[in-house]
Amino acid sequence: MRVILADDAAVIRQGLARLLADEGFEIAAQVGDADALVQAVDRDPPDAVIVDIRMPPTFTSEGLEAAQTIRSTHPPVAVLVLSQHIDVAYAMKLLQEPGGRVGYLLKDRIADIDALASALRRIHADETVVDPGLVTELLETPRAPEPLAELTSREREVLALIAEGRTDRGIAEALWITPKTVEAHVRSIFAKLDLPSASTENRRVHAVLAFLRR
């Protein structure tokens, strides 16, 4: 998989490049600002990009804006956004856009190269990856009554793990229940959220979006 790295800190870019190369990734380019990232993708689109959410010159949302531009102009390119702190508003802007191939992780996660490599491979495979810290933040934020209010506490636990990108088997192992029980919970969640049933729709992605919008 060919990857472009975008971070204003050269030491982070170079460290990531070495770690990812050891995991079999090809580093197509390393850039230090958002404009350079967009230009690099335009010149030679990679399979995925990793971009810090705060980039020069203002260190506010340049990375996020570059990610949104890349998703719009190069849909096949998977985008993994890194953030120093959980920022729900920025995460929602990115994750609520249609389609998968996107992820939001805290920068602390890059110390775990296995988790980072897994996130890259998953978004390249059309999945959406959400940092567990963001899921926790969303769960603890009071919201107005929504369809999610109809879910049982166990169903909400299952939905939170779906939002983290867990498979049914992974959810079963995390909650110490059987895969069949997970399947039953998932069916109930889909029914209560009245999600699209067409074969062209990914109901797990719709469930995650419903969770994130709560």
Backbone as CSV, one residue per row, in Angstrom:
resi,resn,N_x,N_y,N_z,CA_x,CA_y,CA_z,C_x,C_y,C_z
1,MET,0.843,-1.196,0.000,0.000,0.000,0.000,0.881,1.250,0.000
2,ARG,0.607,2.195,-0.888,1.370,3.436,-0.983,0.711,4.503,-0.102
3,VAL,1.533,5.164,0.723,1.014,6.110,1.709,1.779,7.424,1.615
4,ILE,1.054,8.542,1.740,1.667,9.857,1.873,1.482,10.318,3.317
5,LEU,2.567,10.814,3.925,2.530,11.291,5.301,2.554,12.811,5.318
6,ALA,1.685,13.424,6.119,1.636,14.886,6.228,1.645,15.284,7.699
7,ASP,2.749,15.892,8.129,2.878,16.391,9.503,3.939,17.469,9.482
8,ASP,3.723,18.566,10.209,4.698,19.650,10.187,5.978,19.290,10.929
9,ALA,5.941,18.264,11.779,7.121,17.844,12.536,7.874,16.770,11.748
10,ALA,9.058,17.121,11.276,9.836,16.191,10.459,10.172,14.914,11.227
11,VAL,10.439,15.034,12.523,10.812,13.850,13.292,9.661,12.853,13.355
12,ILE,8.415,13.348,13.423,7.260,12.450,13.444,7.092,11.792,12.076
13,ARG,7.220,12.601,11.001,7.102,12.031,9.650,8.132,10.932,9.429
14,GLN,9.368,11.206,9.778,10.427,10.247,9.520,10.282,8.998,10.383
15,GLY,9.862,9.206,11.627,9.640,8.054,12.494,8.520,7.172,11.990
16,LEU,7.411,7.805,11.588,6.294,7.042,11.031,6.708,6.310,9.765
17,ALA,7.483,7.001,8.925,7.914,6.392,7.666,8.704,5.114,7.923
18,ARG,9.607,5.153,8.886,10.407,3.962,9.195,9.529,2.830,9.731
19,LEU,8.638,3.182,10.662,7.777,2.157,11.255,6.870,1.519,10.215
20,LEU,6.261,2.347,9.365,5.348,1.819,8.354,6.091,1.022,7.289
21,ALA,7.281,1.460,6.939,8.077,0.707,5.966,8.380,-0.689,6.499
22,ASP,8.654,-0.777,7.797,8.913,-2.084,8.412,7.685,-2.983,8.361
23,GLU,6.492,-2.367,8.274,5.251,-3.133,8.208,4.845,-3.434,6.757
24,GLY,5.672,-3.045,5.799,5.398,-3.373,4.405,4.729,-2.282,3.602
25,PHE,4.561,-1.087,4.195,3.952,0.028,3.472,5.032,0.758,2.659
26,GLU,4.633,1.294,1.504,5.532,2.111,0.696,5.220,3.585,0.952
27,ILE,6.199,4.339,1.393,5.991,5.757,1.659,6.211,6.519,0.354
28,ALA,5.121,6.983,-0.238,5.178,7.649,-1.538,5.718,9.066,-1.422
29,ALA,5.434,9.739,-0.297,5.902,11.112,-0.107,5.717,11.498,1.353
30,GLN,6.519,12.495,1.780,6.371,13.099,3.100,6.292,14.612,2.906
31,VAL,5.294,15.249,3.503,5.113,16.696,3.333,4.869,17.348,4.689
32,GLY,5.098,18.680,4.731,5.015,19.381,6.003,3.851,20.330,6.150
33,ASP,3.000,20.464,5.114,1.828,21.331,5.250,0.694,20.819,4.376
34,ALA,-0.492,21.370,4.597,-1.697,20.869,3.940,-1.676,21.109,2.436
35,ASP,-1.218,22.275,2.005,-1.173,22.556,0.574,-0.262,21.568,-0.152
36,ALA,0.878,21.284,0.448,1.806,20.332,-0.157,1.190,18.943,-0.224
37,LEU,0.366,18.595,0.772,-0.309,17.295,0.755,-1.263,17.201,-0.423
38,VAL,-2.111,18.202,-0.591,-3.076,18.179,-1.689,-2.349,18.122,-3.030
39,GLN,-1.283,18.880,-3.163,-0.522,18.886,-4.413,0.113,17.523,-4.680
40,ALA,0.634,16.895,-3.646,1.256,15.583,-3.799,0.234,14.538,-4.228
41,VAL,-0.962,14.605,-3.652,-2.023,13.663,-4.026,-2.477,13.914,-5.453
42,ASP,-2.576,15.187,-5.840,-2.963,15.511,-7.209,-1.949,14.970,-8.221
43,ARG,-0.656,15.079,-7.887,0.383,14.633,-8.804,0.401,13.124,-8.960
44,ASP,0.275,12.423,-7.848,0.414,10.964,-7.870,-0.413,10.379,-6.734
45,PRO,-1.724,10.144,-6.961,-2.596,9.667,-5.884,-2.097,8.360,-5.268
46,PRO,-1.963,8.326,-3.936,-1.550,7.108,-3.238,-2.781,6.260,-2.904
47,ASP,-2.543,5.198,-2.154,-3.672,4.402,-1.649,-4.281,5.058,-0.412
48,ALA,-3.426,5.738,0.366,-3.911,6.346,1.611,-3.016,7.510,1.997
49,VAL,-3.577,8.429,2.790,-2.788,9.512,3.369,-3.009,9.516,4.874
50,ILE,-1.962,9.924,5.596,-2.052,10.166,7.032,-1.778,11.639,7.233
51,VAL,-2.702,12.360,7.856,-2.543,13.806,7.984,-2.900,14.275,9.393
52,ASP,-2.041,15.132,9.942,-2.325,15.776,11.226,-3.453,16.781,11.008
53,ILE,-4.398,16.832,11.935,-5.548,17.720,11.771,-5.139,19.194,11.847
54,ARG,-4.059,19.504,12.578,-3.602,20.894,12.727,-2.274,21.062,12.003
55,MET,-2.311,21.855,10.931,-1.135,22.032,10.084,-0.850,23.524,9.887
56,PRO,0.367,23.868,9.426,0.680,25.277,9.145,-0.244,25.825,8.060
57,PRO,-0.514,27.153,8.033,0.186,28.155,8.858,-0.504,28.469,10.178
58,THR,-1.799,28.188,10.317,-2.511,28.622,11.525,-2.632,27.529,12.578
59,PHE,-2.349,26.283,12.200,-2.438,25.148,13.121,-3.830,25.031,13.732
60,THR,-4.857,25.223,12.897,-6.242,25.038,13.355,-6.840,23.816,12.654
61,SER,-7.376,24.019,11.450,-8.045,22.903,10.788,-7.540,22.646,9.370
62,GLU,-6.315,23.103,9.064,-5.802,22.917,7.706,-5.751,21.448,7.295
63,GLY,-5.365,20.588,8.232,-5.292,19.162,7.908,-6.656,18.578,7.611
64,LEU,-7.656,18.987,8.394,-9.019,18.529,8.166,-9.520,18.995,6.802
65,GLU,-9.256,20.251,6.475,-9.709,20.783,5.190,-9.026,20.071,4.030
66,ALA,-7.754,19.751,4.187,-7.049,18.998,3.148,-7.649,17.605,3.001
67,ALA,-7.977,16.983,4.129,-8.592,15.658,4.091,-9.925,15.701,3.344
68,GLN,-10.737,16.719,3.624,-12.026,16.844,2.947,-11.840,17.090,1.449
69,THR,-10.837,17.895,1.092,-10.562,18.137,-0.329,-10.156,16.844,-1.033
70,ILE,-9.286,16.075,-0.404,-8.831,14.813,-0.999,-9.995,13.837,-1.150
71,ARG,-10.867,13.771,-0.145,-12.012,12.870,-0.237,-12.934,13.279,-1.377
72,SER,-13.011,14.581,-1.641,-13.878,15.072,-2.707,-13.266,14.864,-4.087
73,THR,-11.976,15.145,-4.219,-11.336,15.110,-5.537,-10.716,13.758,-5.880
74,HIS,-10.407,12.959,-4.862,-9.800,11.641,-5.084,-10.481,10.609,-4.188
75,PRO,-11.738,10.258,-4.469,-12.480,9.336,-3.595,-11.782,8.004,-3.320
76,PRO,-11.007,7.445,-4.259,-10.360,6.160,-3.950,-9.268,6.248,-2.882
77,VAL,-8.789,7.461,-2.584,-7.703,7.617,-1.604,-8.274,7.578,-0.191
78,ALA,-7.820,6.617,0.609,-8.262,6.525,2.000,-7.549,7.598,2.823
79,VAL,-8.262,8.149,3.809,-7.734,9.268,4.597,-7.788,8.932,6.083
80,LEU,-6.620,8.991,6.727,-6.538,8.792,8.172,-6.070,10.096,8.807
81,VAL,-6.943,10.716,9.613,-6.645,11.985,10.264,-6.193,11.724,11.693
82,LEU,-5.100,12.362,12.076,-4.582,12.251,13.438,-4.818,13.550,14.194
83,SER,-5.162,13.446,15.480,-5.420,14.626,16.293,-4.736,14.467,17.639
84,GLN,-4.157,15.559,18.122,-3.489,15.532,19.421,-4.500,15.342,20.548
85,HIS,-5.681,15.937,20.382,-6.748,15.835,21.382,-8.058,15.502,20.683
86,ILE,-8.994,14.950,21.430,-10.316,14.658,20.878,-11.030,15.968,20.586
87,ASP,-11.439,16.139,19.361,-12.225,17.302,18.969,-13.465,16.788,18.257
88,VAL,-14.562,16.710,18.993,-15.776,16.102,18.465,-16.275,16.822,17.221
89,ALA,-16.240,18.160,17.233,-16.766,18.919,16.099,-15.996,18.604,14.825
90,TYR,-14.662,18.596,14.905,-13.850,18.303,13.728,-14.067,16.857,13.274
91,ALA,-14.120,15.945,14.235,-14.318,14.534,13.882,-15.646,14.333,13.166
92,MET,-16.675,14.991,13.652,-17.991,14.845,13.035,-18.001,15.374,11.609
93,LYS,-17.292,16.490,11.363,-17.228,17.038,10.009,-16.667,16.013,9.046
94,LEU,-15.666,15.289,9.503,-15.010,14.306,8.645,-15.821,13.025,8.500
95,LEU,-16.291,12.504,9.618,-16.899,11.184,9.621,-18.329,11.163,9.115
96,GLN,-19.028,12.312,9.112,-20.408,12.323,8.654,-20.513,12.404,7.131
97,GLU,-19.398,12.634,6.435,-19.462,12.647,4.988,-19.744,11.231,4.495
98,PRO,-20.464,11.112,3.353,-20.832,9.781,2.859,-19.618,8.955,2.472
99,GLY,-19.769,7.642,2.594,-18.709,6.729,2.194,-17.765,6.399,3.330
100,GLY,-17.023,5.310,3.177,-16.036,4.912,4.159,-14.671,5.453,3.771
101,ARG,-13.653,4.622,3.944,-12.282,4.979,3.584,-11.782,6.183,4.385
102,VAL,-12.195,6.267,5.631,-11.788,7.405,6.455,-11.609,6.943,7.894
103,GLY,-10.662,7.583,8.593,-10.443,7.250,9.986,-10.027,8.466,10.783
104,TYR,-10.279,8.433,12.085,-9.928,9.520,13.007,-9.290,8.867,14.224
105,LEU,-8.006,9.138,14.442,-7.291,8.550,15.572,-6.556,9.631,16.350
106,LEU,-6.406,9.410,17.642,-5.550,10.270,18.443,-4.092,9.961,18.114
107,LYS,-3.253,10.999,18.193,-1.841,10.815,17.850,-1.156,9.805,18.761
108,ASP,-1.689,9.650,19.970,-1.096,8.666,20.882,-1.097,7.270,20.275
109,ARG,-2.044,6.990,19.384,-2.182,5.644,18.818,-1.019,5.295,17.905
110,ILE,-0.305,6.298,17.364,0.755,5.979,16.413,1.926,5.283,17.089
111,ALA,1.972,5.330,18.421,3.012,4.587,19.131,2.772,3.090,19.019
112,ASP,1.527,2.693,18.759,1.173,1.279,18.572,1.121,1.022,17.078
113,ILE,2.229,0.599,16.494,2.307,0.456,15.041,1.327,-0.588,14.520
114,ASP,1.048,-1.623,15.318,0.078,-2.632,14.878,-1.309,-2.013,14.717
115,ALA,-1.702,-1.150,15.681,-3.011,-0.504,15.612,-3.058,0.463,14.436
116,LEU,-1.967,1.194,14.214,-1.932,2.143,13.100,-1.987,1.416,11.764
117,ALA,-1.212,0.356,11.627,-1.216,-0.412,10.381,-2.591,-1.023,10.128
118,SER,-3.221,-1.517,11.202,-4.560,-2.090,11.067,-5.559,-1.035,10.604
119,ALA,-5.462,0.179,11.187,-6.371,1.261,10.798,-6.195,1.602,9.327
120,LEU,-4.958,1.672,8.856,-4.710,1.975,7.440,-5.302,0.908,6.535
121,ARG,-5.096,-0.340,6.892,-5.612,-1.420,6.048,-7.135,-1.438,6.048
122,ARG,-7.727,-1.114,7.182,-9.190,-1.136,7.266,-9.816,-0.005,6.454
123,ILE,-9.252,1.219,6.542,-9.853,2.300,5.758,-9.603,2.078,4.269
124,HIS,-8.484,1.442,3.935,-8.222,1.112,2.527,-9.230,0.103,2.015
125,ALA,-9.796,-0.684,2.943,-10.812,-1.689,2.587,-12.228,-1.135,2.744
126,ASP,-12.369,0.197,2.644,-13.671,0.870,2.664,-14.319,0.950,4.036
127,GLU,-13.571,0.709,5.110,-14.145,0.818,6.442,-13.968,2.232,6.996
128,THR,-14.669,2.482,8.091,-14.516,3.723,8.848,-13.929,3.371,10.207
129,VAL,-12.843,4.041,10.577,-12.166,3.759,11.840,-12.329,4.954,12.770
130,VAL,-12.819,4.698,13.974,-13.066,5.759,14.949,-12.276,5.460,16.213
131,ASP,-11.549,6.464,16.702,-10.763,6.283,17.915,-11.675,5.956,19.095
132,PRO,-11.314,4.951,19.899,-12.143,4.615,21.071,-12.361,5.805,22.007
133,GLY,-11.386,6.705,22.075,-11.547,7.882,22.928,-12.673,8.775,22.461
134,LEU,-12.851,8.881,21.148,-13.956,9.674,20.605,-15.288,9.011,20.929
135,VAL,-15.319,7.688,20.811,-16.551,6.960,21.143,-16.939,7.212,22.599
136,THR,-15.950,7.148,23.503,-16.217,7.401,24.922,-16.729,8.813,25.140
137,GLU,-16.093,9.777,24.471,-16.511,11.173,24.596,-17.957,11.358,24.161
138,LEU,-18.322,10.716,23.058,-19.687,10.844,22.550,-20.696,10.178,23.484
139,LEU,-20.305,9.063,24.062,-21.203,8.371,24.988,-21.470,9.197,26.237
140,GLU,-20.466,9.967,26.660,-20.598,10.707,27.912,-21.182,12.095,27.725
141,THR,-21.404,12.507,26.468,-21.944,13.836,26.204,-23.471,13.795,26.228
142,PRO,-24.128,14.541,27.088,-25.599,14.534,27.120,-26.177,15.045,25.804
143,ARG,-27.191,14.383,25.317,-27.831,14.785,24.071,-29.350,14.804,24.228
144,ALA,-29.998,15.464,23.299,-31.454,15.441,23.263,-31.925,14.041,22.894
145,PRO,-33.139,13.662,23.276,-33.656,12.338,22.956,-33.594,12.059,21.453
146,GLU,-33.097,10.880,21.100,-32.951,10.463,19.724,-33.392,9.011,19.616
147,PRO,-33.446,8.457,18.380,-33.797,7.041,18.245,-32.914,6.116,19.074
148,LEU,-31.665,6.525,19.336,-30.795,5.671,20.136,-31.337,5.457,21.542
149,ALA,-32.232,6.339,21.977,-32.796,6.202,23.314,-33.603,4.909,23.443
150,GLU,-34.028,4.346,22.306,-34.802,3.104,22.333,-33.926,1.879,22.562
151,LEU,-32.619,2.041,22.424,-31.737,0.895,22.570,-31.541,0.533,24.032
152,THR,-31.390,-0.765,24.291,-31.070,-1.215,25.644,-29.605,-0.881,25.946
153,SER,-29.234,-1.010,27.210,-27.844,-0.714,27.579,-26.879,-1.651,26.865
154,ARG,-27.263,-2.914,26.721,-26.403,-3.874,26.009,-26.305,-3.512,24.530
155,GLU,-27.418,-3.106,23.933,-27.396,-2.708,22.524,-26.528,-1.477,22.307
156,ARG,-26.528,-0.576,23.275,-25.674,0.606,23.167,-24.203,0.214,23.271
157,GLU,-23.899,-0.775,24.109,-22.527,-1.278,24.187,-22.101,-1.885,22.858
158,VAL,-23.002,-2.665,22.265,-22.704,-3.285,20.973,-22.498,-2.219,19.910
159,LEU,-23.363,-1.216,19.905,-23.257,-0.152,18.907,-21.959,0.636,19.080
160,ALA,-21.550,0.868,20.314,-20.287,1.568,20.556,-19.118,0.784,19.984
161,LEU,-19.152,-0.541,20.117,-18.076,-1.371,19.574,-18.136,-1.437,18.053
162,ILE,-19.340,-1.402,17.491,-19.465,-1.298,16.036,-18.818,0.000,15.569
163,ALA,-19.049,1.082,16.320,-18.494,2.386,15.959,-16.969,2.375,15.996
164,GLU,-16.395,1.515,16.831,-14.938,1.387,16.880,-14.414,0.536,15.732
165,GLY,-15.334,-0.073,14.962,-14.921,-0.883,13.825,-14.794,-2.366,14.142
166,ARG,-15.307,-2.815,15.305,-15.186,-4.232,15.669,-16.102,-5.101,14.804
167,THR,-15.650,-6.299,14.500,-16.483,-7.288,13.832,-17.403,-7.937,14.865
168,ASP,-18.368,-8.744,14.403,-19.242,-9.452,15.341,-18.420,-10.335,16.279
169,ARG,-17.404,-10.996,15.727,-16.558,-11.849,16.570,-15.808,-11.011,17.602
170,GLY,-15.304,-9.865,17.166,-14.597,-8.996,18.093,-15.504,-8.479,19.196
171,ILE,-16.744,-8.157,18.839,-17.710,-7.693,19.840,-18.019,-8.804,20.828
172,ALA,-18.195,-10.021,20.308,-18.490,-11.163,21.178,-17.375,-11.379,22.195
173,GLU,-16.119,-11.264,21.727,-14.983,-11.469,22.635,-14.897,-10.343,23.663
174,ALA,-15.199,-9.104,23.232,-15.106,-7.970,24.149,-16.166,-8.025,25.239
175,LEU,-17.355,-8.509,24.896,-18.468,-8.506,25.846,-18.708,-9.871,26.495
176,TRP,-17.894,-10.861,26.112,-18.043,-12.206,26.667,-19.428,-12.780,26.401
177,ILE,-19.885,-12.629,25.167,-21.153,-13.220,24.752,-20.916,-13.996,23.464
178,THR,-21.896,-14.768,23.028,-21.709,-15.593,21.839,-21.916,-14.762,20.575
179,PRO,-21.306,-15.161,19.468,-21.537,-14.463,18.195,-23.010,-14.413,17.812
180,LYS,-23.763,-15.468,18.119,-25.191,-15.462,17.789,-25.927,-14.392,18.585
181,THR,-25.524,-14.204,19.825,-26.142,-13.151,20.640,-25.811,-11.779,20.055
182,VAL,-24.574,-11.608,19.599,-24.202,-10.350,18.944,-25.065,-10.123,17.716
183,GLU,-25.230,-11.154,16.885,-26.049,-11.024,15.676,-27.464,-10.580,16.029
184,ALA,-28.012,-11.138,17.108,-29.363,-10.769,17.523,-29.411,-9.299,17.949
185,HIS,-28.418,-8.857,18.701,-28.361,-7.452,19.112,-28.239,-6.533,17.894
186,VAL,-27.396,-6.916,16.941,-27.198,-6.093,15.752,-28.496,-5.973,14.958
187,ARG,-29.205,-7.089,14.792,-30.490,-7.049,14.080,-31.463,-6.122,14.790
188,SER,-31.492,-6.199,16.120,-32.394,-5.345,16.892,-32.012,-3.874,16.736
189,ILE,-30.711,-3.589,16.761,-30.246,-2.204,16.590,-30.679,-1.673,15.234
190,PHE,-30.456,-2.456,14.180,-30.825,-2.027,12.839,-32.324,-1.744,12.755
191,ALA,-33.110,-2.604,13.392,-34.567,-2.439,13.338,-34.998,-1.181,14.090
192,LYS,-34.444,-0.973,15.283,-34.840,0.182,16.092,-34.407,1.498,15.467
193,LEU,-33.277,1.485,14.740,-32.805,2.707,14.097,-33.416,2.902,12.718
194,ASP,-34.201,1.914,12.271,-34.894,1.999,10.979,-33.905,2.325,9.865
195,LEU,-32.849,1.517,9.778,-31.795,1.757,8.806,-32.168,1.207,7.436
196,PRO,-31.586,1.768,6.354,-31.881,1.274,5.005,-31.581,-0.211,4.879
197,SER,-32.433,-0.927,4.168,-32.258,-2.371,4.035,-31.813,-2.792,2.644
198,ALA,-31.664,-1.849,1.720,-31.256,-2.183,0.356,-29.876,-2.819,0.364
199,SER,-29.656,-3.752,-0.580,-28.380,-4.456,-0.651,-27.217,-3.525,-0.968
200,THR,-27.518,-2.361,-1.524,-26.457,-1.404,-1.871,-26.027,-0.558,-0.675
201,GLU,-26.741,-0.681,0.425,-26.446,0.123,1.609,-25.683,-0.710,2.642
202,ASN,-24.685,-0.111,3.288,-23.942,-0.752,4.366,-24.588,-0.344,5.686
203,ARG,-25.352,-1.246,6.256,-26.129,-0.886,7.436,-25.238,-0.635,8.655
204,ARG,-24.089,-1.281,8.714,-23.178,-1.028,9.839,-22.648,0.404,9.777
205,VAL,-22.342,0.882,8.571,-21.877,2.260,8.432,-22.987,3.224,8.833
206,HIS,-24.226,2.956,8.395,-25.354,3.809,8.770,-25.542,3.800,10.289
207,ALA,-25.353,2.644,10.917,-25.488,2.547,12.373,-24.420,3.391,13.060
208,VAL,-23.202,3.339,12.556,-22.113,4.141,13.127,-22.438,5.631,12.989
209,LEU,-22.922,6.037,11.824,-23.271,7.448,11.615,-24.384,7.883,12.548
210,ALA,-25.360,7.000,12.740,-26.448,7.322,13.675,-25.888,7.501,15.080
211,PHE,-24.933,6.653,15.436,-24.295,6.753,16.745,-23.542,8.074,16.888
212,LEU,-22.773,8.440,15.850,-21.961,9.644,15.909,-22.807,10.909,15.927
213,ARG,-24.006,10.847,15.336,-24.867,12.024,15.272,-25.695,12.221,16.523
214,ARG,-25.649,11.305,17.450,-26.540,11.342,18.599,-26.300,12.578,19.461
